[in-house]
Amino acid sequence: MPLSAAEKQRRYRQRRDANPKRREAYLGKERAKWKKDRDTGKKRSVSELNDRERRDKRRKWRAAQVKSRTDKAASAAIINQCMTPPLSPEQGVEPTPGPSRLELE
């Protein structure tokens, strides 16, 4: 069965990150790309945004954080549900035991 695109990508990233030199080269390229985008004006820091853009960006950040927290809680609940042993089956209700000694008169 052929691999899906996500599986291919996952394997590629694992291979890339397994080799420290290759990972460092990748990170260096990413830093250079980010710096180039900053210099050309494609990327701006929040302090450089106008008020409307800043509000919009922060609103998106908050929404992403809420989604991240709900996803994390949902996955934790699923894992917890899988790890919890099943409930014991209920047998008939038994009477509560009384005193085990008989009173002598």
N, C-alpha and C positions, 0 to 999 in steps of 0.2 A: 504494500500500500504506500503510495507516495506521501511525502511529508507536506503538511500545509505550509503556507508562507510564514505563519507565526512560529512554527516549529523550526523551520530553516533559519529564521532570524535569531531565535533563541540559541540554536547550536552555534551559529556564527559568532554571536556575542560571547558565549562561553569560551569558545576557542580563542577569540581575540583577547579576552580578559585573563585567560590562563597564562599567557606569556607576558611577563612584566614589561619587557622592552616594547612589545607590540602595543600594549595598553598605554604606555607612556607616550608613544608616537601618536596614538589616536587622540589622547587627551591634549597633546600639544597642538594638533590640527584643529581640534574643537576650540581651544583657547584663541588661536590665531583667527579662526573664522568669526568668533564672537567679537574680537577686537576690531576686525575689519568692518563688521556690521555696525559697531559703535561709531567708528570713524566716518562711515558713509551716512549715518543717520537712520539706518534701518531699525536699530534698537536704541531706546532711550531709558534712562533711569527714571524712577518715579518722581524724583525731585525736578526733572526736566519737563514733565508732562504738565499740561494745563489742568485747571481744576476739574473740568468735565471728564477728561481722559483719566485723571487720577481716581476720581470717584468710580468710574466704570471699571477700571482695572482692579481696584480694591473690592468692589462688589463681586467681580468674577473670582477673585482669590477666596473671598468668604464662602461663596457657593461651592467652590472646589473643595474647600476644607470641610464643609458640612457633608458633602458627598463622600469624601474620604473617610470621615468618622463613621457615617452610617454603614458604609461598605465594610469597614473594619469590624464594627460591632456585629454585623450580620454574619460575617465569616467566623468570628469568635463564637457566636451562638451556635452555628452549625457544627463547629469542631467540638464545642462543649456537649452538644446533643449526641454526637457520635461517641464521645468518650464516656458518657454517663451510662452506667449499667442499666439494663431494663428493670422495671419495677417487678417486685415479686407478685405472683398471682395471689389474689385474695382467696383464702380458704373461708369456709363458713365462719360466722362470728361465734367465737367460743365464749362460754361464760367466764367471768373473772374468777380466779381461784379464791377460795375462802381460807380461813385458818386451817392449818394442817393438823393441829392437835385438838383432840376432843376434850371438852371440859368435864372434869369429874366432880360429882356433887358430894 
